[in-house]
Structures are given as structure tokens and as C-alpha cells.
Amino acid sequence: MIGRFRSGDNVFYGEIEDGRVYSNEGVSAGTFELSELRVLPPSFPSKIVCVGLNYKDHADELSMEVPDTPVLFLKPPSAVIGHGDKIIYPPSSSRVDYEAELAVVIGKRCKNISAEKAEDVIAGYTCFNDVTARDLQQKDGQWTRAKSFDTFAAFGPYIVSTDEIDVSDLKISCRVNGETRQESSTSNLIFDIPFLIEFITEIMTLEVGDVIATGTPPGVGELQRGDTVEVEIQGIGTLRNEVV
């Protein structure tokens, strides 16, 4: 499990084990207590590729047909925040929602990757919250404004590598102020990760650090200022953010 951290003026990657962080990066080489460090977003994405309506149980909840091909949209890198950072409720919206998602972090620049070779370009997996101004999404008809506010792409806290975890059947949940709002399994994904990587890289080049947010399960709902929202994925960890 790898994270990105700040200690004073130094930013570095380190391996997390038993509450400690081990780094061999230059001036930051050494061992740190996790509590001494600020946890940063685990990559620098040039873009965040998101998948809409990608859970069978979410489609059932909405009484919608399962799509034939993935529905994609983008979030800008300016929307990125990490674990412990604040989600800012925009004054132009009156309905902001959480969406718990499994995210894929890309480890190699790639284009036209087959599903069979998809794992070769994955750095690992993390938690993602696709925060959405739902009222603006419905008003606009297209999703750019509703999905792109600063702080609307929370992900982290750490990256778990492909050799550490099998993501085909992981529990995924979202809690607001400790109350479970979403609960499902990645086994309910309509389009699995290898398929998504093949589909997306036929369209665009993915860069190192780019993120694919793979869709949200049923139970999407509203956030209020002052709420604490948590996205937890089995074997990966918990992403926690406060809404202000």
C-alpha cells in the first residue's frame, strides 16, 4: 500500500505498514509515524475519466436499462482533493450528492490497450467520491458544471497495487456522519475494469497518474454543510472528507 505525503516542505511517496510510513526518496528517506504526516491525493491526474451507471443494482434502483456501452464523462484535475481535505459546497447549488466509487490509478502511459493486457498499465486502486451538484446536473442536461467544481473529486487515501488485491468482489460502502447510505459489491459492476481500460484507451491516451472512477452503487444521496462523508472499500481503506 503506497501513499503520497507531506512533511514540512517535502512531498514524497512512502509505503504504509502498521501505522508507519517508509520512504527511500532522497531527503525524505526514513521512517515516519503516519500521524506526523499530511496525506495527499495519491497521484497527479491529467484527467479523471468517470463512468456513469455502471452497477447492476444501481440500474435496478433507477428502473433503467443496462447500457450497451459505458457512459463516460470527465472531471478536471482542479477538482482533486485528498483524504481529510474539505469538500466545498458551492453557493450556486442547492443539492450536492455523494457517490462512492472504486478508482483505478494508471501506472503507464497507454493507448489502445486490450482487456487482456489492462493489468499491465494499472498502478493500483483507491477510493473515490464523485461529488455532484445534482440540481445543476438536472438543469444543464449535460454534466460538466455539476461534476467539475473545485473539491468535487476526492480520492485516496492510498493506492493498493494489483498484486495485493483482487477487485472483482469487494465490499464498497458510503457513510454520512456514521450512517451507512450505500452498500454493494464490485461484483455488481456492469463493465469490469479490463473492459473499461480497453474502451477508454481506444478513445484517448491515458497518462501516468490518471484516474478512472468506475461508477457508483445504489443509495446515492444528499450532503449538507457540516457532514462527514466516508467512502470505504474492502482491502483498500477509507476516504474521509468534511463538507463545508
N, C-alpha and C positions, 0 to 999 in steps of 0.2 A: 504494500500500500504506500503510495507516493503522494506527498503534498507539496504545496508551494507556500513559503513562509517569509515573514519579515521579522528581522531582529535589528532594531535600530535603523540604520540606513541600508542594511544589507538585505537583499531578496535572494532566496535560494530554494532549491528543491531538496527534500530530505525524505528518508524512509521512516515510517512510523512503526514503532513496536513497543508495546507495554507502556504507553504514555510518554515515550521519549522519541525524539527526532534525531536521526543520524544523518549527517551530511558530509560529503567529501569534496564540496565545491569551494576551492580556493580559500579566501579569507573566512568563509563561513564554515569551513571544515570543523567538525566536532560533534559533541553530543549535547542536546538541549532538552530541557523539560518542555513538554508541549504547552503547558500553562504559561511559559515565558514568551511564547511567540504569537504573532498575529497570523491567523490562517488567511491566505489569499486565494482568489479563484485559481483553480489548479492548471489552467492554461490560458494562452492569449489567442482566442479565436479571431480569425479574419472575418468569419461569418458563423452564424448559428442557423443550421438548417433544421426546421421543425416539421413534424408530421402531424397532420390533423386526422382525427377519427381513426385511431389505429388499435383500439381494443374492442374485441367482440362484445364484451359485456357493456361497454360504453355505447356502442351502436344499438344494442338491445334497449338500454335505458332511454335512448332518444328516439326509439322506434324508427331508426334509419337503416337503409340498406348498407351492407358492407361494400365499400368502394372496390372497383376493379383494379385501380392503381392508386398509389399513395398520393395524398393531397399535401403539397409542400408549401411552406412559407418561410420567410427569413426574419431573423432578429438581428439588429446591428450590434457590433462589439461594444458600442457605447452603453448598451443596456446591461452589461455584465456587472454582477456583484458576487461576492463570495459568502461563505458561511459566516454568520454573525453580523453581516452588514445589514443596513436598513433598506427596506422597500419603501419608496416614497409614493404616497397616494397622490396622484395628480389632481389639481383643482378642477380640471376640465372634465373629470369623470365622476359619476355618482355610483358606479358599480365596478369594483375591482375583484377579480376572482383568482384563486389558486388553481394550479394544475400540476400535480405530481407526475414526474416522468423519469424514466431511465435515460441517461445520456451516454453517448459514445464519444470518446475523445480520439481524434485522428492522430496517428503517430508518424505517418509518412505522406509526403505529397503524392497525390494519386489521381488518376483519371482512367475511366473505362476499366474498372476492376470487376472481375466476375465474382459471383456469390461464393464460389469455391475458394477464392483467394482473399476474401474480405478480411479474415482474421489477421492477415499479414500487415494490414495498414492500420490496425486498431492499437492505440496506446493503452486503452483501458476504458473503464466505465465509472460513472459517478452519478450523483443525484442532481435533478434539475427541477426548478419551479418556473413553469411558463406562465408568469403573471400576466393577466389580461384585463384590459378595460372593456368589460363585456358590453356595456351600453354603447360605447363608441364603435365596437366591432359590429353590432347590430345596426347602428345608424349609418355607418360608412358603406357597408356591404362588402368591402374588402378589408384586409386585416392589418395593414401596415401601421396605422396610427395606434390602434388598440394594443398591439404587441410590442411596440418599439420604444416606449417611454424609458428614460434612464431608470435603472434598477429593476427592470422587468425581466431580466434573465439571470436569476440566481442559480448558481451551480457549485457543487463541491460536496463535502469538504475535501475529499481526497480522490485519487484515481486508483482503482483496483485493476490490475493487469489481467489479460486474457488467460494467463496460465494459473491465476489464483482463483478464478470463479467461472462457473457455468451460468450464463444469464438466461437460459431457456425456461426456467421455472423459479423465479424469485418473488417473494412477497414484496409488494410495493404499497405504501400507505401514505396518507397525509393527515396530520393532526393540526387543529387550530385551538390554541390555548389548552392543549392536552386532550381534546376531544377528537376521536377518530372520525374523519369525514370521507376519506377514500380508502379502500382496501381491495386489492386484487392481486393478480399474479402476472408476471411477464409471459406466462404460458398462454395468456389471452390475447397476445399481440396478433393482429391480422397479418401484417407484413413483418417478418423477422429481420434481424439486423443484417445478415448477409444479403438478403433481397434488397433492403434499403440502400446499402452501400453500392450494390450494382446499379440500382435505379438512379441514385443521386449522381454517381460519378459518370454516368452516361451523359448527364446534363451539364455538370460543372466540375472543375478541378477542386479537390479538397486539399487544403494546406495543413501543415503540421499545427496542431492545437485547435483546429476547427472542431465544432461540436455538432452532433446530430441528436436532437431531442426527439425521442421515439413515440411520443403520444401519451395521452393521459387516460387512466381508467375512469369508471363511473364515480359520481359523487362530487363533481366539480361544484364549487360554491363560493360564497362571498367572503371577502375580507373587510375588516374595519380597522381604522386607525387604532393603534394600541395592541392589536392582535400579535401573537407569536405563532408563526406557521412553520411546521416541520415536515419535511419530506424524508421518509425512511425507506431504504431498500435493503432487503436481507443480504448480509455479507458485504455490503458496501459502506453503510453508515447512515448518518442523519444530518441533513442540511437544515439549519435553523436560521430564521430571519424574523425581525420585528417589523411591523408596518407602522409608519409614522406619517 
